[in-house]
Amino acid sequence: MKPIKVLPDITAEEEYYARGYAVVAGTDEAGRGPLAGRVYAAACVLPRGAKLPGLCDSKKLTARAREKLFDIIVGVAVTYGIAYATVEEIDSLNILNAAQLAMRRAVEMLDPLPDVVLVDGNIARDFRMLAVPIVGGDASSLSIAAASILAKVARDRYCLELDKLYPEYGFAVHKGYPTKAHYEAIEKYGPIPGVHRNSFKLYR
């Protein structure tokens, strides 16, 4: 018997609307694990009652499916924002704090600003409105899942630009993650200043 596939819904969002909050957003990041590149984040507010068939955690979708959903989300969102933290910020703040910074930046781009933001993970740090961490939020909350798609697609597009600049490193394939091919490229050509994260272990 196949397991039942549970898709994200608006239960969490509706809980806060029922408490009297007027604008509920979701936020998520992409790119905490790679050896190179910015960490991206997105935030979005979906219309109440929104239905986005096929939307789930971005990591469970193909690149083509994510690109298609990106356009759909941008088209239906009440408001959305996409931001990032730089490699320099990652190295100076650490990746967790940099990811939180990127999420705060994405939230601050929203218009109207939310009264409450649902944050994927177990930490929600220094937001200026009520911020509620939800572990596994990208698999349970529709607005967090939508934000995960926006962040992932934005970061993948950024990696394709890196690939054009540094084709010998293979960013179009590994997206900066610690693959065998990526380590071999670093060993052969050295880390790229401003691209590789010096606070990460860059050599095997």
PyMOL CGO cylinders between C-alpha atoms (Angstrom):
from pymol import cmd
from pymol.cgo import CYLINDER

trace = [
    CYLINDER, 0.00, 0.00, 0.00, 1.46, 3.35, -1.07, 0.3, 1, 1, 1, 1, 1, 1,
    CYLINDER, 1.46, 3.35, -1.07, 1.86, 6.01, 1.60, 0.3, 1, 1, 1, 1, 1, 1,
    CYLINDER, 1.86, 6.01, 1.60, -0.58, 8.92, 1.37, 0.3, 1, 1, 1, 1, 1, 1,
    CYLINDER, -0.58, 8.92, 1.37, 1.16, 12.01, 0.01, 0.3, 1, 1, 1, 1, 1, 1,
    CYLINDER, 1.16, 12.01, 0.01, 0.44, 14.96, 2.28, 0.3, 1, 1, 1, 1, 1, 1,
    CYLINDER, 0.44, 14.96, 2.28, 0.65, 18.35, 0.55, 0.3, 1, 1, 1, 1, 1, 1,
    CYLINDER, 0.65, 18.35, 0.55, 0.98, 21.74, 2.24, 0.3, 1, 1, 1, 1, 1, 1,
    CYLINDER, 0.98, 21.74, 2.24, -2.24, 23.61, 2.94, 0.3, 1, 1, 1, 1, 1, 1,
    CYLINDER, -2.24, 23.61, 2.94, -3.42, 26.86, 4.52, 0.3, 1, 1, 1, 1, 1, 1,
    CYLINDER, -3.42, 26.86, 4.52, -4.21, 25.48, 7.98, 0.3, 1, 1, 1, 1, 1, 1,
    CYLINDER, -4.21, 25.48, 7.98, -1.39, 27.37, 9.68, 0.3, 1, 1, 1, 1, 1, 1,
    CYLINDER, -1.39, 27.37, 9.68, -2.21, 30.60, 7.85, 0.3, 1, 1, 1, 1, 1, 1,
    CYLINDER, -2.21, 30.60, 7.85, -5.92, 30.37, 8.70, 0.3, 1, 1, 1, 1, 1, 1,
    CYLINDER, -5.92, 30.37, 8.70, -5.10, 29.82, 12.36, 0.3, 1, 1, 1, 1, 1, 1,
    CYLINDER, -5.10, 29.82, 12.36, -3.55, 33.28, 12.53, 0.3, 1, 1, 1, 1, 1, 1,
    CYLINDER, -3.55, 33.28, 12.53, -6.24, 34.92, 10.41, 0.3, 1, 1, 1, 1, 1, 1,
    CYLINDER, -6.24, 34.92, 10.41, -8.76, 33.48, 12.88, 0.3, 1, 1, 1, 1, 1, 1,
    CYLINDER, -8.76, 33.48, 12.88, -6.84, 35.15, 15.71, 0.3, 1, 1, 1, 1, 1, 1,
    CYLINDER, -6.84, 35.15, 15.71, -7.33, 38.53, 14.05, 0.3, 1, 1, 1, 1, 1, 1,
    CYLINDER, -7.33, 38.53, 14.05, -4.10, 38.98, 12.12, 0.3, 1, 1, 1, 1, 1, 1,
    CYLINDER, -4.10, 38.98, 12.12, -4.71, 40.72, 8.80, 0.3, 1, 1, 1, 1, 1, 1,
    CYLINDER, -4.71, 40.72, 8.80, -1.68, 39.65, 6.73, 0.3, 1, 1, 1, 1, 1, 1,
    CYLINDER, -1.68, 39.65, 6.73, 0.07, 36.29, 7.13, 0.3, 1, 1, 1, 1, 1, 1,
    CYLINDER, 0.07, 36.29, 7.13, 3.27, 35.56, 5.18, 0.3, 1, 1, 1, 1, 1, 1,
    CYLINDER, 3.27, 35.56, 5.18, 5.50, 32.54, 4.79, 0.3, 1, 1, 1, 1, 1, 1,
    CYLINDER, 5.50, 32.54, 4.79, 9.27, 32.62, 4.35, 0.3, 1, 1, 1, 1, 1, 1,
    CYLINDER, 9.27, 32.62, 4.35, 11.99, 30.09, 3.53, 0.3, 1, 1, 1, 1, 1, 1,
    CYLINDER, 11.99, 30.09, 3.53, 15.60, 30.03, 2.39, 0.3, 1, 1, 1, 1, 1, 1,
    CYLINDER, 15.60, 30.03, 2.39, 17.64, 28.13, -0.18, 0.3, 1, 1, 1, 1, 1, 1,
    CYLINDER, 17.64, 28.13, -0.18, 21.35, 27.47, -0.16, 0.3, 1, 1, 1, 1, 1, 1,
    CYLINDER, 21.35, 27.47, -0.16, 22.49, 26.83, 3.40, 0.3, 1, 1, 1, 1, 1, 1,
    CYLINDER, 22.49, 26.83, 3.40, 24.44, 23.71, 2.47, 0.3, 1, 1, 1, 1, 1, 1,
    CYLINDER, 24.44, 23.71, 2.47, 26.54, 24.72, -0.57, 0.3, 1, 1, 1, 1, 1, 1,
    CYLINDER, 26.54, 24.72, -0.57, 30.25, 25.52, -0.46, 0.3, 1, 1, 1, 1, 1, 1,
    CYLINDER, 30.25, 25.52, -0.46, 29.75, 28.54, -2.67, 0.3, 1, 1, 1, 1, 1, 1,
    CYLINDER, 29.75, 28.54, -2.67, 27.38, 31.34, -3.50, 0.3, 1, 1, 1, 1, 1, 1,
    CYLINDER, 27.38, 31.34, -3.50, 24.80, 33.47, -1.77, 0.3, 1, 1, 1, 1, 1, 1,
    CYLINDER, 24.80, 33.47, -1.77, 22.04, 32.13, 0.43, 0.3, 1, 1, 1, 1, 1, 1,
    CYLINDER, 22.04, 32.13, 0.43, 18.67, 33.17, -0.98, 0.3, 1, 1, 1, 1, 1, 1,
    CYLINDER, 18.67, 33.17, -0.98, 15.34, 33.64, 0.75, 0.3, 1, 1, 1, 1, 1, 1,
    CYLINDER, 15.34, 33.64, 0.75, 11.82, 34.47, -0.30, 0.3, 1, 1, 1, 1, 1, 1,
    CYLINDER, 11.82, 34.47, -0.30, 8.66, 35.55, 1.43, 0.3, 1, 1, 1, 1, 1, 1,
    CYLINDER, 8.66, 35.55, 1.43, 5.13, 35.69, 0.14, 0.3, 1, 1, 1, 1, 1, 1,
    CYLINDER, 5.13, 35.69, 0.14, 1.53, 36.31, 1.06, 0.3, 1, 1, 1, 1, 1, 1,
    CYLINDER, 1.53, 36.31, 1.06, -1.00, 34.17, -0.76, 0.3, 1, 1, 1, 1, 1, 1,
    CYLINDER, -1.00, 34.17, -0.76, -4.68, 35.05, -1.17, 0.3, 1, 1, 1, 1, 1, 1,
    CYLINDER, -4.68, 35.05, -1.17, -6.90, 33.45, 1.44, 0.3, 1, 1, 1, 1, 1, 1,
    CYLINDER, -6.90, 33.45, 1.44, -8.30, 30.21, 0.10, 0.3, 1, 1, 1, 1, 1, 1,
    CYLINDER, -8.30, 30.21, 0.10, -5.51, 29.92, -2.47, 0.3, 1, 1, 1, 1, 1, 1,
    CYLINDER, -5.51, 29.92, -2.47, -5.04, 26.53, -4.10, 0.3, 1, 1, 1, 1, 1, 1,
    CYLINDER, -5.04, 26.53, -4.10, -1.80, 25.71, -5.90, 0.3, 1, 1, 1, 1, 1, 1,
    CYLINDER, -1.80, 25.71, -5.90, -2.01, 22.15, -7.29, 0.3, 1, 1, 1, 1, 1, 1,
    CYLINDER, -2.01, 22.15, -7.29, 1.34, 20.38, -7.31, 0.3, 1, 1, 1, 1, 1, 1,
    CYLINDER, 1.34, 20.38, -7.31, 2.96, 22.77, -4.87, 0.3, 1, 1, 1, 1, 1, 1,
    CYLINDER, 2.96, 22.77, -4.87, 5.12, 21.05, -2.26, 0.3, 1, 1, 1, 1, 1, 1,
    CYLINDER, 5.12, 21.05, -2.26, 8.57, 21.36, -0.73, 0.3, 1, 1, 1, 1, 1, 1,
    CYLINDER, 8.57, 21.36, -0.73, 10.86, 22.65, -3.50, 0.3, 1, 1, 1, 1, 1, 1,
    CYLINDER, 10.86, 22.65, -3.50, 13.41, 19.89, -2.85, 0.3, 1, 1, 1, 1, 1, 1,
    CYLINDER, 13.41, 19.89, -2.85, 10.85, 17.27, -3.94, 0.3, 1, 1, 1, 1, 1, 1,
    CYLINDER, 10.85, 17.27, -3.94, 10.21, 18.85, -7.36, 0.3, 1, 1, 1, 1, 1, 1,
    CYLINDER, 10.21, 18.85, -7.36, 12.08, 18.83, -10.64, 0.3, 1, 1, 1, 1, 1, 1,
    CYLINDER, 12.08, 18.83, -10.64, 13.73, 22.01, -11.89, 0.3, 1, 1, 1, 1, 1, 1,
    CYLINDER, 13.73, 22.01, -11.89, 11.12, 22.27, -14.65, 0.3, 1, 1, 1, 1, 1, 1,
    CYLINDER, 11.12, 22.27, -14.65, 8.25, 21.92, -12.17, 0.3, 1, 1, 1, 1, 1, 1,
    CYLINDER, 8.25, 21.92, -12.17, 9.78, 24.57, -9.93, 0.3, 1, 1, 1, 1, 1, 1,
    CYLINDER, 9.78, 24.57, -9.93, 10.15, 27.01, -12.82, 0.3, 1, 1, 1, 1, 1, 1,
    CYLINDER, 10.15, 27.01, -12.82, 6.50, 26.51, -13.79, 0.3, 1, 1, 1, 1, 1, 1,
    CYLINDER, 6.50, 26.51, -13.79, 5.33, 26.97, -10.22, 0.3, 1, 1, 1, 1, 1, 1,
    CYLINDER, 5.33, 26.97, -10.22, 7.53, 30.06, -9.84, 0.3, 1, 1, 1, 1, 1, 1,
    CYLINDER, 7.53, 30.06, -9.84, 5.54, 31.85, -12.53, 0.3, 1, 1, 1, 1, 1, 1,
    CYLINDER, 5.54, 31.85, -12.53, 2.22, 30.69, -11.06, 0.3, 1, 1, 1, 1, 1, 1,
    CYLINDER, 2.22, 30.69, -11.06, 3.16, 31.84, -7.54, 0.3, 1, 1, 1, 1, 1, 1,
    CYLINDER, 3.16, 31.84, -7.54, 4.36, 35.24, -8.77, 0.3, 1, 1, 1, 1, 1, 1,
    CYLINDER, 4.36, 35.24, -8.77, 1.09, 35.59, -10.66, 0.3, 1, 1, 1, 1, 1, 1,
    CYLINDER, 1.09, 35.59, -10.66, -1.24, 34.80, -7.75, 0.3, 1, 1, 1, 1, 1, 1,
    CYLINDER, -1.24, 34.80, -7.75, 0.66, 36.16, -4.73, 0.3, 1, 1, 1, 1, 1, 1,
    CYLINDER, 0.66, 36.16, -4.73, -0.75, 39.20, -2.99, 0.3, 1, 1, 1, 1, 1, 1,
    CYLINDER, -0.75, 39.20, -2.99, 2.88, 40.25, -2.51, 0.3, 1, 1, 1, 1, 1, 1,
    CYLINDER, 2.88, 40.25, -2.51, 6.26, 38.54, -2.57, 0.3, 1, 1, 1, 1, 1, 1,
    CYLINDER, 6.26, 38.54, -2.57, 9.92, 39.33, -2.05, 0.3, 1, 1, 1, 1, 1, 1,
    CYLINDER, 9.92, 39.33, -2.05, 13.18, 37.59, -2.96, 0.3, 1, 1, 1, 1, 1, 1,
    CYLINDER, 13.18, 37.59, -2.96, 16.43, 38.54, -1.25, 0.3, 1, 1, 1, 1, 1, 1,
    CYLINDER, 16.43, 38.54, -1.25, 19.83, 37.12, -0.39, 0.3, 1, 1, 1, 1, 1, 1,
    CYLINDER, 19.83, 37.12, -0.39, 22.81, 37.37, 1.93, 0.3, 1, 1, 1, 1, 1, 1,
    CYLINDER, 22.81, 37.37, 1.93, 26.22, 37.63, 0.34, 0.3, 1, 1, 1, 1, 1, 1,
    CYLINDER, 26.22, 37.63, 0.34, 29.15, 35.25, 0.68, 0.3, 1, 1, 1, 1, 1, 1,
    CYLINDER, 29.15, 35.25, 0.68, 30.91, 37.90, 2.77, 0.3, 1, 1, 1, 1, 1, 1,
    CYLINDER, 30.91, 37.90, 2.77, 27.92, 38.04, 5.13, 0.3, 1, 1, 1, 1, 1, 1,
    CYLINDER, 27.92, 38.04, 5.13, 27.84, 34.25, 5.35, 0.3, 1, 1, 1, 1, 1, 1,
    CYLINDER, 27.84, 34.25, 5.35, 31.53, 34.19, 6.31, 0.3, 1, 1, 1, 1, 1, 1,
    CYLINDER, 31.53, 34.19, 6.31, 31.20, 36.98, 8.88, 0.3, 1, 1, 1, 1, 1, 1,
    CYLINDER, 31.20, 36.98, 8.88, 27.83, 36.10, 10.44, 0.3, 1, 1, 1, 1, 1, 1,
    CYLINDER, 27.83, 36.10, 10.44, 27.78, 32.29, 9.92, 0.3, 1, 1, 1, 1, 1, 1,
    CYLINDER, 27.78, 32.29, 9.92, 25.34, 30.56, 7.59, 0.3, 1, 1, 1, 1, 1, 1,
    CYLINDER, 25.34, 30.56, 7.59, 22.45, 30.34, 10.06, 0.3, 1, 1, 1, 1, 1, 1,
    CYLINDER, 22.45, 30.34, 10.06, 22.50, 34.06, 10.85, 0.3, 1, 1, 1, 1, 1, 1,
    CYLINDER, 22.50, 34.06, 10.85, 22.99, 34.92, 7.18, 0.3, 1, 1, 1, 1, 1, 1,
    CYLINDER, 22.99, 34.92, 7.18, 19.98, 32.81, 6.21, 0.3, 1, 1, 1, 1, 1, 1,
    CYLINDER, 19.98, 32.81, 6.21, 17.88, 34.56, 8.87, 0.3, 1, 1, 1, 1, 1, 1,
    CYLINDER, 17.88, 34.56, 8.87, 19.11, 37.91, 7.51, 0.3, 1, 1, 1, 1, 1, 1,
    CYLINDER, 19.11, 37.91, 7.51, 18.09, 36.94, 3.98, 0.3, 1, 1, 1, 1, 1, 1,
    CYLINDER, 18.09, 36.94, 3.98, 14.62, 35.93, 5.20, 0.3, 1, 1, 1, 1, 1, 1,
    CYLINDER, 14.62, 35.93, 5.20, 14.18, 39.20, 7.08, 0.3, 1, 1, 1, 1, 1, 1,
    CYLINDER, 14.18, 39.20, 7.08, 15.20, 41.10, 3.96, 0.3, 1, 1, 1, 1, 1, 1,
    CYLINDER, 15.20, 41.10, 3.96, 12.66, 39.18, 1.87, 0.3, 1, 1, 1, 1, 1, 1,
    CYLINDER, 12.66, 39.18, 1.87, 9.90, 39.88, 4.42, 0.3, 1, 1, 1, 1, 1, 1,
    CYLINDER, 9.90, 39.88, 4.42, 10.75, 43.59, 4.46, 0.3, 1, 1, 1, 1, 1, 1,
    CYLINDER, 10.75, 43.59, 4.46, 10.12, 43.70, 0.70, 0.3, 1, 1, 1, 1, 1, 1,
    CYLINDER, 10.12, 43.70, 0.70, 6.47, 42.72, 1.16, 0.3, 1, 1, 1, 1, 1, 1,
    CYLINDER, 6.47, 42.72, 1.16, 3.77, 45.32, 0.58, 0.3, 1, 1, 1, 1, 1, 1,
    CYLINDER, 3.77, 45.32, 0.58, 1.72, 45.28, 2.69, 0.3, 1, 1, 1, 1, 1, 1,
    CYLINDER, 1.72, 45.28, 2.69, 4.03, 44.12, 5.46, 0.3, 1, 1, 1, 1, 1, 1,
    CYLINDER, 4.03, 44.12, 5.46, 2.70, 41.06, 7.29, 0.3, 1, 1, 1, 1, 1, 1,
    CYLINDER, 2.70, 41.06, 7.29, 1.42, 41.07, 10.85, 0.3, 1, 1, 1, 1, 1, 1,
    CYLINDER, 1.42, 41.07, 10.85, 2.81, 37.57, 11.32, 0.3, 1, 1, 1, 1, 1, 1,
    CYLINDER, 2.81, 37.57, 11.32, 5.35, 35.56, 9.36, 0.3, 1, 1, 1, 1, 1, 1,
    CYLINDER, 5.35, 35.56, 9.36, 5.59, 31.77, 9.34, 0.3, 1, 1, 1, 1, 1, 1,
    CYLINDER, 5.59, 31.77, 9.34, 9.26, 30.79, 9.18, 0.3, 1, 1, 1, 1, 1, 1,
    CYLINDER, 9.26, 30.79, 9.18, 10.48, 27.41, 7.98, 0.3, 1, 1, 1, 1, 1, 1,
    CYLINDER, 10.48, 27.41, 7.98, 12.66, 25.72, 10.60, 0.3, 1, 1, 1, 1, 1, 1,
    CYLINDER, 12.66, 25.72, 10.60, 13.04, 25.97, 14.35, 0.3, 1, 1, 1, 1, 1, 1,
    CYLINDER, 13.04, 25.97, 14.35, 14.47, 29.49, 14.56, 0.3, 1, 1, 1, 1, 1, 1,
    CYLINDER, 14.47, 29.49, 14.56, 12.90, 32.87, 13.80, 0.3, 1, 1, 1, 1, 1, 1,
    CYLINDER, 12.90, 32.87, 13.80, 15.34, 35.56, 14.83, 0.3, 1, 1, 1, 1, 1, 1,
    CYLINDER, 15.34, 35.56, 14.83, 15.03, 39.38, 14.96, 0.3, 1, 1, 1, 1, 1, 1,
    CYLINDER, 15.03, 39.38, 14.96, 11.93, 39.84, 12.78, 0.3, 1, 1, 1, 1, 1, 1,
    CYLINDER, 11.93, 39.84, 12.78, 10.10, 43.07, 13.64, 0.3, 1, 1, 1, 1, 1, 1,
    CYLINDER, 10.10, 43.07, 13.64, 6.71, 41.40, 13.58, 0.3, 1, 1, 1, 1, 1, 1,
    CYLINDER, 6.71, 41.40, 13.58, 5.47, 38.19, 15.17, 0.3, 1, 1, 1, 1, 1, 1,
    CYLINDER, 5.47, 38.19, 15.17, 7.52, 35.36, 13.65, 0.3, 1, 1, 1, 1, 1, 1,
    CYLINDER, 7.52, 35.36, 13.65, 6.52, 31.75, 14.17, 0.3, 1, 1, 1, 1, 1, 1,
    CYLINDER, 6.52, 31.75, 14.17, 9.03, 28.98, 13.40, 0.3, 1, 1, 1, 1, 1, 1,
    CYLINDER, 9.03, 28.98, 13.40, 7.50, 25.83, 11.90, 0.3, 1, 1, 1, 1, 1, 1,
    CYLINDER, 7.50, 25.83, 11.90, 9.69, 22.75, 11.63, 0.3, 1, 1, 1, 1, 1, 1,
    CYLINDER, 9.69, 22.75, 11.63, 9.04, 21.17, 8.23, 0.3, 1, 1, 1, 1, 1, 1,
    CYLINDER, 9.04, 21.17, 8.23, 7.00, 24.21, 7.27, 0.3, 1, 1, 1, 1, 1, 1,
    CYLINDER, 7.00, 24.21, 7.27, 7.84, 23.86, 3.59, 0.3, 1, 1, 1, 1, 1, 1,
    CYLINDER, 7.84, 23.86, 3.59, 5.92, 20.58, 3.62, 0.3, 1, 1, 1, 1, 1, 1,
    CYLINDER, 5.92, 20.58, 3.62, 2.93, 21.78, 5.66, 0.3, 1, 1, 1, 1, 1, 1,
    CYLINDER, 2.93, 21.78, 5.66, 2.32, 25.50, 5.07, 0.3, 1, 1, 1, 1, 1, 1,
    CYLINDER, 2.32, 25.50, 5.07, 1.27, 26.65, 1.60, 0.3, 1, 1, 1, 1, 1, 1,
    CYLINDER, 1.27, 26.65, 1.60, 2.86, 30.09, 1.89, 0.3, 1, 1, 1, 1, 1, 1,
    CYLINDER, 2.86, 30.09, 1.89, 6.15, 28.65, 3.17, 0.3, 1, 1, 1, 1, 1, 1,
    CYLINDER, 6.15, 28.65, 3.17, 6.14, 26.07, 0.36, 0.3, 1, 1, 1, 1, 1, 1,
    CYLINDER, 6.14, 26.07, 0.36, 5.54, 28.87, -2.14, 0.3, 1, 1, 1, 1, 1, 1,
    CYLINDER, 5.54, 28.87, -2.14, 8.43, 30.86, -0.65, 0.3, 1, 1, 1, 1, 1, 1,
    CYLINDER, 8.43, 30.86, -0.65, 10.67, 27.79, -0.89, 0.3, 1, 1, 1, 1, 1, 1,
    CYLINDER, 10.67, 27.79, -0.89, 9.97, 27.59, -4.63, 0.3, 1, 1, 1, 1, 1, 1,
    CYLINDER, 9.97, 27.59, -4.63, 10.73, 31.28, -5.17, 0.3, 1, 1, 1, 1, 1, 1,
    CYLINDER, 10.73, 31.28, -5.17, 13.98, 31.06, -3.20, 0.3, 1, 1, 1, 1, 1, 1,
    CYLINDER, 13.98, 31.06, -3.20, 15.16, 27.84, -4.84, 0.3, 1, 1, 1, 1, 1, 1,
    CYLINDER, 15.16, 27.84, -4.84, 14.48, 29.02, -8.39, 0.3, 1, 1, 1, 1, 1, 1,
    CYLINDER, 14.48, 29.02, -8.39, 16.13, 32.38, -7.73, 0.3, 1, 1, 1, 1, 1, 1,
    CYLINDER, 16.13, 32.38, -7.73, 19.23, 30.67, -6.38, 0.3, 1, 1, 1, 1, 1, 1,
    CYLINDER, 19.23, 30.67, -6.38, 19.38, 28.16, -9.23, 0.3, 1, 1, 1, 1, 1, 1,
    CYLINDER, 19.38, 28.16, -9.23, 19.21, 31.03, -11.74, 0.3, 1, 1, 1, 1, 1, 1,
    CYLINDER, 19.21, 31.03, -11.74, 22.06, 32.73, -9.88, 0.3, 1, 1, 1, 1, 1, 1,
    CYLINDER, 22.06, 32.73, -9.88, 24.11, 29.50, -10.11, 0.3, 1, 1, 1, 1, 1, 1,
    CYLINDER, 24.11, 29.50, -10.11, 23.56, 29.43, -13.87, 0.3, 1, 1, 1, 1, 1, 1,
    CYLINDER, 23.56, 29.43, -13.87, 25.06, 32.92, -14.02, 0.3, 1, 1, 1, 1, 1, 1,
    CYLINDER, 25.06, 32.92, -14.02, 28.04, 31.69, -11.99, 0.3, 1, 1, 1, 1, 1, 1,
    CYLINDER, 28.04, 31.69, -11.99, 28.40, 28.84, -14.46, 0.3, 1, 1, 1, 1, 1, 1,
    CYLINDER, 28.40, 28.84, -14.46, 28.71, 31.31, -17.33, 0.3, 1, 1, 1, 1, 1, 1,
    CYLINDER, 28.71, 31.31, -17.33, 31.43, 33.20, -15.46, 0.3, 1, 1, 1, 1, 1, 1,
    CYLINDER, 31.43, 33.20, -15.46, 33.30, 30.11, -14.21, 0.3, 1, 1, 1, 1, 1, 1,
    CYLINDER, 33.30, 30.11, -14.21, 32.38, 27.23, -16.54, 0.3, 1, 1, 1, 1, 1, 1,
    CYLINDER, 32.38, 27.23, -16.54, 35.24, 25.02, -15.32, 0.3, 1, 1, 1, 1, 1, 1,
    CYLINDER, 35.24, 25.02, -15.32, 33.60, 24.69, -11.88, 0.3, 1, 1, 1, 1, 1, 1,
    CYLINDER, 33.60, 24.69, -11.88, 30.32, 23.13, -13.02, 0.3, 1, 1, 1, 1, 1, 1,
    CYLINDER, 30.32, 23.13, -13.02, 27.89, 25.34, -11.08, 0.3, 1, 1, 1, 1, 1, 1,
    CYLINDER, 27.89, 25.34, -11.08, 25.06, 24.55, -13.51, 0.3, 1, 1, 1, 1, 1, 1,
    CYLINDER, 25.06, 24.55, -13.51, 25.19, 20.94, -12.32, 0.3, 1, 1, 1, 1, 1, 1,
    CYLINDER, 25.19, 20.94, -12.32, 26.08, 20.95, -8.62, 0.3, 1, 1, 1, 1, 1, 1,
    CYLINDER, 26.08, 20.95, -8.62, 24.67, 24.43, -7.76, 0.3, 1, 1, 1, 1, 1, 1,
    CYLINDER, 24.67, 24.43, -7.76, 27.55, 24.96, -5.36, 0.3, 1, 1, 1, 1, 1, 1,
    CYLINDER, 27.55, 24.96, -5.36, 26.87, 21.89, -3.23, 0.3, 1, 1, 1, 1, 1, 1,
    CYLINDER, 26.87, 21.89, -3.23, 29.76, 19.71, -1.97, 0.3, 1, 1, 1, 1, 1, 1,
    CYLINDER, 29.76, 19.71, -1.97, 29.85, 17.11, -4.72, 0.3, 1, 1, 1, 1, 1, 1,
    CYLINDER, 29.85, 17.11, -4.72, 32.92, 15.13, -5.79, 0.3, 1, 1, 1, 1, 1, 1,
    CYLINDER, 32.92, 15.13, -5.79, 33.15, 17.15, -9.00, 0.3, 1, 1, 1, 1, 1, 1,
    CYLINDER, 33.15, 17.15, -9.00, 32.96, 20.43, -7.10, 0.3, 1, 1, 1, 1, 1, 1,
    CYLINDER, 32.96, 20.43, -7.10, 35.72, 19.44, -4.68, 0.3, 1, 1, 1, 1, 1, 1,
    CYLINDER, 35.72, 19.44, -4.68, 37.87, 18.34, -7.63, 0.3, 1, 1, 1, 1, 1, 1,
    CYLINDER, 37.87, 18.34, -7.63, 37.35, 21.71, -9.34, 0.3, 1, 1, 1, 1, 1, 1,
    CYLINDER, 37.35, 21.71, -9.34, 38.36, 23.58, -6.17, 0.3, 1, 1, 1, 1, 1, 1,
    CYLINDER, 38.36, 23.58, -6.17, 41.45, 21.39, -5.81, 0.3, 1, 1, 1, 1, 1, 1,
    CYLINDER, 41.45, 21.39, -5.81, 42.40, 22.00, -9.44, 0.3, 1, 1, 1, 1, 1, 1,
    CYLINDER, 42.40, 22.00, -9.44, 41.57, 25.70, -9.84, 0.3, 1, 1, 1, 1, 1, 1,
    CYLINDER, 41.57, 25.70, -9.84, 41.37, 26.96, -6.27, 0.3, 1, 1, 1, 1, 1, 1,
    CYLINDER, 41.37, 26.96, -6.27, 38.44, 28.68, -4.55, 0.3, 1, 1, 1, 1, 1, 1,
    CYLINDER, 38.44, 28.68, -4.55, 36.91, 31.70, -6.30, 0.3, 1, 1, 1, 1, 1, 1,
    CYLINDER, 36.91, 31.70, -6.30, 37.25, 34.90, -4.23, 0.3, 1, 1, 1, 1, 1, 1,
    CYLINDER, 37.25, 34.90, -4.23, 33.84, 36.25, -3.31, 0.3, 1, 1, 1, 1, 1, 1,
    CYLINDER, 33.84, 36.25, -3.31, 32.10, 33.08, -4.49, 0.3, 1, 1, 1, 1, 1, 1,
    CYLINDER, 32.10, 33.08, -4.49, 33.38, 30.24, -2.32, 0.3, 1, 1, 1, 1, 1, 1,
    CYLINDER, 33.38, 30.24, -2.32, 32.56, 30.40, 1.37, 0.3, 1, 1, 1, 1, 1, 1,
    CYLINDER, 32.56, 30.40, 1.37, 35.83, 30.56, 3.27, 0.3, 1, 1, 1, 1, 1, 1,
    CYLINDER, 35.83, 30.56, 3.27, 34.06, 29.65, 6.51, 0.3, 1, 1, 1, 1, 1, 1,
    CYLINDER, 34.06, 29.65, 6.51, 33.17, 26.25, 4.98, 0.3, 1, 1, 1, 1, 1, 1,
    CYLINDER, 33.17, 26.25, 4.98, 35.42, 23.25, 4.51, 0.3, 1, 1, 1, 1, 1, 1,
    CYLINDER, 35.42, 23.25, 4.51, 36.42, 23.69, 0.86, 0.3, 1, 1, 1, 1, 1, 1,
    CYLINDER, 36.42, 23.69, 0.86, 38.74, 20.69, 0.56, 0.3, 1, 1, 1, 1, 1, 1,
    CYLINDER, 38.74, 20.69, 0.56, 38.13, 17.02, 1.15, 0.3, 1, 1, 1, 1, 1, 1,
]
cmd.load_cgo(trace, "trace")
